[in-house]
Amino acid sequence: MECKSRILTTHWSGERRPYRRVLGAKTLIGDTAWSFDGDYLGKIKEVMIDLQSGRVAYVVLSIGGLLGIGEKLFAVPWDSLLIDEGNKQFVVDATLRQLENVPGFAKDKWPDAADPDWRAQIHGYYHRP
């Protein structure tokens, strides 16, 4: 698959398609996420915007649980994702094994995303500056 600007432009069928440069955040909610190895991870629950820069800071990935009970949430930096627009899914630039060490959080206890130490820790798991 061809990757340009972190958006996959080749559909699973092999057909090349133009990609959009702007998408509504709401259209991404509920999209599935897969590891770089092709393992199913979960679904996108939220898209978090950095209000100071106006850019997407990270997405919240929901893994496990049934009807929201028992699910665990993970912050995934935006630049650690590939968007497969043709298949309405994300590919996380990590393997399932790598993701096992990433700290998650409960739906009623979100981390302080403004905390620079938390951001550095999360970006470190995905090897992003």
N, CA, C and O of each residue as an XYZ file, in Angstrom:
516
protein
N       0.834     -1.179      0.000
C       0.000      0.000      0.000
C       0.877      1.239      0.000
O       1.954      1.255      0.596
N       0.416      2.246     -0.657
C       1.159      3.489     -0.740
C       0.750      4.386      0.419
O      -0.432      4.485      0.748
N       1.717      5.031      1.031
C       1.426      5.921      2.143
C       1.933      7.317      1.806
O       3.103      7.495      1.469
N       1.066      8.288      1.897
C       1.450      9.674      1.694
C       0.716     10.483      2.745
O      -0.505     10.390      2.874
N       1.457     11.268      3.486
C       0.885     12.049      4.565
C       0.135     11.163      5.551
O      -0.885     11.566      6.110
N       0.648      9.950      5.761
C       0.113      9.003      6.736
C      -1.307      8.563      6.400
O      -2.037      8.114      7.284
N      -1.710      8.685      5.130
C      -3.011      8.213      4.692
C      -2.790      7.190      3.587
O      -2.151      7.488      2.578
N      -3.317      5.987      3.777
C      -3.176      4.954      2.761
C      -4.078      5.301      1.595
O      -5.269      5.560      1.771
N      -3.503      5.304      0.401
C      -4.275      5.742     -0.754
C      -4.651      4.600     -1.683
O      -5.297      4.811     -2.709
N      -4.251      3.401     -1.324
C      -4.613      2.253     -2.140
C      -5.628      1.421     -1.377
O      -5.349      0.962     -0.269
N      -6.778      1.228     -1.947
C      -7.846      0.444     -1.347
C      -7.415     -1.009     -1.276
O      -6.560     -1.436     -2.051
N      -7.995     -1.781     -0.353
C      -7.632     -3.198     -0.204
C      -7.781     -3.962     -1.511
O      -7.123     -4.984     -1.708
N      -8.628     -3.486     -2.396
C      -8.843     -4.160     -3.683
C      -7.692     -3.895     -4.657
O      -7.618     -4.508     -5.722
N      -6.795     -2.977     -4.283
C      -5.690     -2.622     -5.167
C      -5.989     -1.389     -5.995
O      -5.105     -0.867     -6.673
N      -7.218     -0.921     -5.948
C      -7.621      0.261     -6.711
C      -7.050      1.519     -6.049
O      -7.201      1.721     -4.844
N      -6.395      2.354     -6.850
C      -5.897      3.629     -6.321
C      -7.049      4.619     -6.255
O      -7.833      4.742     -7.196
N      -7.141      5.309     -5.151
C      -8.201      6.300     -4.968
C      -7.587      7.596     -4.455
O      -6.612      7.569     -3.704
N      -8.146      8.711     -4.851
C      -7.676      9.957     -4.247
C      -8.114      9.993     -2.786
O      -9.154      9.441     -2.427
N      -7.331     10.630     -1.969
C      -7.690     10.728     -0.567
C      -8.067     12.161     -0.227
O      -7.641     13.111     -0.882
N      -8.867     12.285      0.803
C      -9.266     13.609      1.267
C      -8.230     14.102      2.270
O      -7.666     13.308      3.023
N      -7.985     15.380      2.283
C      -7.008     15.952      3.217
C      -7.662     16.390      4.509
O      -6.974     16.624      5.503
N      -8.995     16.505      4.512
C      -9.709     16.961      5.694
C     -10.904     16.042      5.908
O     -11.667     15.771      4.981
N     -11.055     15.568      7.134
C     -12.196     14.722      7.495
C     -12.796     15.255      8.784
O     -12.080     15.809      9.618
N     -14.087     15.096      8.953
C     -14.727     15.454     10.200
C     -14.344     14.457     11.284
O     -14.348     13.250     11.046
N     -14.015     14.952     12.469
C     -13.614     14.068     13.575
C     -14.698     13.036     13.862
O     -14.395     11.888     14.188
N     -15.945     13.436     13.745
C     -17.054     12.528     14.031
C     -17.064     11.326     13.078
O     -17.516     10.244     13.451
N     -16.571     11.515     11.862
C     -16.565     10.407     10.906
C     -15.544      9.337     11.277
O     -15.616      8.217     10.770
N     -14.598      9.662     12.152
C     -13.554      8.718     12.559
C     -13.947      7.893     13.786
O     -13.411      6.808     14.015
N     -14.886      8.420     14.569
C     -15.336      7.725     15.777
C     -15.983      6.401     15.379
O     -16.847      6.353     14.503
N     -15.550      5.334     16.036
C     -16.096      4.009     15.754
C     -15.310      3.240     14.708
O     -15.543      2.045     14.522
N     -14.377      3.903     14.015
C     -13.535      3.175     13.064
C     -12.681      2.172     13.818
O     -12.302      2.410     14.965
N     -12.380      1.061     13.183
C     -11.566      0.035     13.821
C     -10.090      0.403     13.740
O      -9.667      1.181     12.885
N      -9.323     -0.176     14.649
C      -7.877      0.025     14.670
C      -7.204     -1.335     14.688
O      -7.634     -2.257     15.380
N      -6.150     -1.432     13.918
C      -5.400     -2.676     13.757
C      -3.936     -2.410     14.053
O      -3.450     -1.297     13.855
N      -3.240     -3.418     14.522
C      -1.803     -3.275     14.744
C      -1.092     -3.334     13.399
O      -1.685     -3.694     12.382
N       0.170     -2.980     13.411
C       0.966     -3.019     12.193
C       1.082     -4.443     11.662
O       1.315     -4.653     10.471
N       0.916     -5.431     12.566
C       0.983     -6.848     12.182
C      -0.349     -7.388     11.666
O      -0.425     -8.540     11.237
N      -1.402     -6.565     11.705
C      -2.704     -7.013     11.233
C      -3.612     -7.550     12.317
O      -4.656     -8.124     12.009
N      -3.240     -7.378     13.604
C      -4.093     -7.818     14.711
C      -5.140     -6.755     15.020
O      -4.831     -5.565     15.069
N      -6.374     -7.189     15.228
C      -7.443     -6.259     15.606
C      -7.169     -5.741     17.006
O      -6.862     -6.521     17.908
N      -7.278     -4.421     17.199
C      -7.030     -3.817     18.506
C      -8.304     -3.326     19.178
O      -8.517     -3.585     20.363
N      -9.140     -2.632     18.449
C     -10.335     -2.053     19.048
C     -10.911     -0.983     18.131
O     -10.744     -1.019     16.912
N     -11.600     -0.023     18.765
C     -12.257      1.038     17.997
C     -11.858      2.408     18.527
O     -11.514      2.576     19.697
N     -11.916      3.374     17.625
C     -11.631      4.756     17.997
C     -12.843      5.293     18.761
O     -13.971      5.272     18.269
N     -12.578      5.770     19.968
C     -13.656      6.267     20.826
C     -13.751      7.796     20.780
O     -14.847      8.354     20.811
N     -12.607      8.463     20.706
C     -12.573      9.928     20.682
C     -11.396     10.406     19.847
O     -10.409      9.692     19.671
N     -11.516     11.610     19.343
C     -10.421     12.305     18.688
C     -10.181     13.557     19.518
O     -11.065     14.406     19.638
N      -8.989     13.673     20.088
C      -8.694     14.754     21.021
C      -7.901     15.854     20.313
O      -6.885     15.594     19.669
N      -8.389     17.078     20.447
C      -7.803     18.240     19.784
C      -6.978     19.044     20.788
O      -7.435     19.312     21.899
N      -5.785     19.421     20.403
C      -4.967     20.337     21.193
C      -5.488     21.739     20.881
O      -5.276     22.250     19.781
N      -6.155     22.349     21.824
C      -6.799     23.637     21.571
C      -5.803     24.752     21.314
O      -6.119     25.721     20.623
N      -4.605     24.627     21.861
C      -3.598     25.665     21.648
C      -3.091     25.656     20.212
O      -2.931     26.715     19.603
N      -2.836     24.468     19.666
C      -2.299     24.394     18.297
C      -3.395     24.214     17.246
O      -3.187     24.507     16.069
N      -4.567     23.730     17.679
C      -5.649     23.469     16.739
C      -5.468     22.176     15.966
O      -6.168     21.947     14.980
N      -4.549     21.333     16.391
C      -4.265     20.067     15.708
C      -4.738     18.883     16.547
O      -4.959     19.003     17.753
N      -4.888     17.743     15.885
C      -5.238     16.528     16.606
C      -4.039     16.122     17.454
O      -2.929     15.979     16.942
N      -4.264     15.938     18.746
C      -3.201     15.533     19.658
C      -3.080     14.012     19.680
O      -1.990     13.461     19.525
N      -4.203     13.352     19.873
C      -4.206     11.894     19.930
C      -5.629     11.393     19.760
O      -6.590     12.156     19.851
N      -5.742     10.107     19.515
C      -7.051      9.469     19.512
C      -7.129      8.573     20.726
O      -6.111      8.121     21.249
N      -8.343      8.320     21.166
C      -8.567      7.396     22.270
C      -9.046      6.093     21.661
O     -10.070      6.042     20.979
N      -8.289      5.047     21.921
C      -8.576      3.719     21.408
C      -9.222      2.900     22.508
O      -8.671      2.780     23.602
N     -10.386      2.337     22.227
C     -11.113      1.500     23.174
C     -10.837      0.033     22.862
O     -11.061     -0.436     21.747
N     -10.348     -0.677     23.874
C     -10.027     -2.090     23.705
C     -10.775     -2.908     24.744
O     -10.782     -2.581     25.930
N     -11.402     -3.973     24.278
C     -12.074     -4.907     25.187
C     -13.397     -4.399     25.691
O     -13.884     -3.346     25.280
N     -13.969     -5.171     26.590
C     -15.230     -4.804     27.201
C     -16.425     -5.176     26.344
O     -16.302     -5.483     25.159
N     -17.576     -5.137     26.977
C     -18.833     -5.427     26.312
C     -19.804     -4.319     26.663
O     -20.107     -4.101     27.836
N     -20.295     -3.615     25.652
C     -21.197     -2.480     25.836
C     -20.596     -1.423     26.757
O     -21.299     -0.797     27.551
N     -19.282     -1.236     26.636
C     -18.604     -0.217     27.431
C     -18.182     -0.677     28.812
O     -17.482      0.058     29.508
N     -18.585     -1.879     29.237
C     -18.225     -2.386     30.562
C     -16.932     -3.185     30.437
O     -16.837     -4.112     29.632
N     -15.948     -2.819     31.237
C     -14.676     -3.527     31.211
C     -13.722     -3.069     30.132
O     -12.648     -3.648     29.972
N     -14.093     -2.038     29.387
C     -13.191     -1.568     28.347
C     -12.041     -0.796     28.966
O     -12.171     -0.220     30.046
N     -10.927     -0.790     28.279
C      -9.780     -0.012     28.685
C      -9.479      0.947     27.549
O      -9.573      0.582     26.377
N      -9.118      2.169     27.895
C      -8.850      3.202     26.910
C      -7.355      3.478     26.828
O      -6.636      3.401     27.824
N      -6.904      3.800     25.620
C      -5.502      4.092     25.387
C      -5.392      5.349     24.546
O      -6.154      5.539     23.598
N      -4.442      6.206     24.891
C      -4.145      7.383     24.080
C      -3.106      6.979     23.041
O      -2.050      6.445     23.381
N      -3.414      7.238     21.776
C      -2.483      6.934     20.690
C      -2.167      8.252     19.978
O      -3.064      8.878     19.414
N      -0.907      8.675     19.998
C      -0.556      9.930     19.321
C      -0.966      9.891     17.846
O      -0.830      8.869     17.175
N      -1.456     10.996     17.374
C      -1.948     11.097     16.001
C      -0.894     10.663     14.991
O      -1.210     10.009     13.997
N       0.364     11.032     15.248
C       1.409     10.694     14.279
C       1.863      9.233     14.378
O       2.791      8.826     13.679
N       1.220      8.452     15.236
C       1.493      7.011     15.320
C       0.439      6.195     14.581
O       0.387      4.972     14.710
N      -0.396      6.875     13.811
C      -1.493      6.222     13.105
C      -1.373      6.389     11.601
O      -0.922      7.422     11.107
N      -1.777      5.379     10.901
C      -2.010      5.474      9.466
C      -3.521      5.400      9.287
O      -4.189      4.627      9.974
N      -4.054      6.180      8.390
C      -5.486      6.144      8.119
C      -5.701      5.389      6.819
O      -5.174      5.764      5.771
N      -6.477      4.328      6.901
C      -6.870      3.572      5.716
C      -8.294      4.018      5.399
O      -9.266      3.375      5.797
N      -8.398      5.132      4.675
C      -9.697      5.756      4.412
C     -10.618      4.844      3.615
O     -11.825      4.815      3.855
N     -10.062      4.107      2.678
C     -10.877      3.234      1.844
C     -11.580      2.144      2.635
O     -12.679      1.723      2.274
N     -10.958      1.688      3.707
C     -11.545      0.623      4.523
C     -12.074      1.132      5.859
O     -12.482      0.342      6.710
N     -12.066      2.468      6.044
C     -12.541      3.094      7.278
C     -11.912      2.448      8.506
O     -12.606      1.986      9.411
N     -10.578      2.427      8.514
C      -9.871      1.858      9.652
C      -8.539      2.566      9.846
O      -8.040      3.252      8.953
N      -7.983      2.386     11.022
C      -6.677      2.935     11.359
C      -5.690      1.791     11.501
O      -6.065      0.671     11.849
N      -4.441      2.078     11.232
C      -3.358      1.130     11.498
C      -2.422      1.836     12.472
O      -1.893      2.909     12.182
N      -2.227      1.208     13.637
C      -1.345      1.761     14.658
C       0.076      1.339     14.320
O       0.341      0.163     14.071
N       0.972      2.290     14.314
C       2.358      2.044     13.943
C       3.088      1.332     15.091
O       4.069      1.844     15.630
N       2.591      0.145     15.453
C       3.167     -0.671     16.520
C       2.601     -2.079     16.396
O       1.585     -2.300     15.737
N       3.265     -3.010     17.031
C       2.756     -4.378     17.075
C       1.921     -4.553     18.336
O       2.005     -3.744     19.260
N       1.123     -5.600     18.374
C       0.303     -5.892     19.555
C       1.203     -6.087     20.768
O       0.863     -5.648     21.867
N       2.328     -6.729     20.584
C       3.274     -6.962     21.689
C       3.786     -5.635     22.266
O       3.896     -5.485     23.483
N       4.096     -4.679     21.390
C       4.547     -3.368     21.861
C       3.449     -2.652     22.635
O       3.725     -1.968     23.621
N       2.208     -2.808     22.191
C       1.093     -2.109     22.827
C       0.745     -2.673     24.198
O       0.084     -2.002     24.990
N       1.180     -3.895     24.489
C       0.879     -4.500     25.791
C       1.479     -3.698     26.942
O       0.991     -3.792     28.069
N       2.527     -2.911     26.686
C       3.188     -2.141     27.738
C       2.691     -0.708     27.861
O       3.095      0.009     28.776
N       1.831     -0.288     26.962
C       1.329      1.085     26.998
C       0.289      1.213     28.106
O      -0.638      0.407     28.179
N       0.436      2.228     28.976
C      -0.557      2.394     30.049
C      -1.895      2.876     29.495
O      -1.947      3.769     28.649
N      -2.958      2.278     29.980
C      -4.299      2.682     29.589
C      -4.965      3.428     30.731
O      -4.340      3.726     31.748
N      -6.238      3.722     30.544
C      -6.988      4.418     31.588
C      -8.454      4.031     31.496
O      -8.919      3.546     30.464
N      -9.176      4.252     32.590
C     -10.601      3.920     32.658
C     -11.421      5.076     32.106
O     -10.973      6.222     32.089
N     -12.638      4.753     31.652
C     -13.474      5.795     31.038
C     -13.863      6.897     32.015
O     -14.226      7.994     31.591
N     -13.792      6.625     33.319
C     -14.135      7.640     34.312
C     -12.900      8.254     34.981
O     -13.033      8.992     35.957
N     -11.715      7.961     34.472
C     -10.476      8.512     35.046
C      -9.470      8.802     33.930
O      -8.489      8.080     33.751
N      -9.741      9.876     33.188
C      -8.883     10.238     32.066
C      -7.616     10.917     32.583
O      -7.649     11.598     33.608
N      -6.503     10.732     31.875
C      -5.258     11.392     32.273
C      -5.304     12.878     31.965
O      -6.139     13.347     31.191
N      -4.390     13.606     32.588
C      -4.253     15.036     32.318
C      -3.368     15.202     31.089
O      -2.142     15.187     31.190
N      -3.987     15.359     29.947
C      -3.252     15.438     28.685
C      -2.410     16.706     28.582
O      -1.537     16.797     27.719
N      -2.658     17.683     29.448
C      -1.857     18.910     29.439
C      -0.541     18.715     30.187
O       0.351     19.559     30.096
N      -0.411     17.620     30.919
C       0.796     17.326     31.680
C       1.918     16.902     30.725
O       1.806     15.870     30.062
N       2.996     17.687     30.650
C       4.073     17.352     29.704
C       4.732     16.001     30.009
O       5.191     15.319     29.093
N       4.784     15.614     31.278
C       5.365     14.306     31.623
C       4.512     13.170     31.067
O       5.044     12.182     30.562
N       3.182     13.310     31.159
C       2.289     12.277     30.621
C       2.456     12.188     29.109
O       2.570     11.095     28.554
N       2.471     13.340     28.445
C       2.637     13.346     26.983
C       3.955     12.697     26.575
O       3.995     11.910     25.630
N       5.027     13.025     27.281
C       6.334     12.450     26.952
C       6.318     10.937     27.160
O       6.895     10.191     26.370
N       5.659     10.490     28.219
C       5.577      9.052     28.494
C       4.818      8.337     27.372
O       5.280      7.315     26.864
N       3.667      8.867     26.988
C       2.857      8.231     25.945
C       3.603      8.233     24.610
O       3.648      7.213     23.923
N       4.180      9.361     24.248
C       4.914      9.434     22.984
C       6.116      8.501     23.006
O       6.496      7.967     21.964
N       6.720      8.296     24.170
C       7.854      7.392     24.297
C       7.492      5.958     23.981
O       8.304      5.226     23.415
N       6.281      5.540     24.340
C       5.857      4.180     24.043
C       5.744      3.946     22.537
O       5.965      2.835     22.054
N       5.406      4.978     21.821
C       5.256      4.865     20.371
C       6.494      5.376     19.630
O       6.492      5.500     18.406
N       7.552      5.670     20.396
C       8.827      6.131     19.845
C       8.644      7.393     19.012
O       9.196      7.524     17.919
N       7.859      8.315     19.551
C       7.627      9.599     18.896
C       8.170     10.707     19.775
O       8.044     10.621     20.997
N       8.775     11.757     19.203
C       9.305     12.880     20.020
C       8.186     13.718     20.603
O       8.446     14.692     21.308
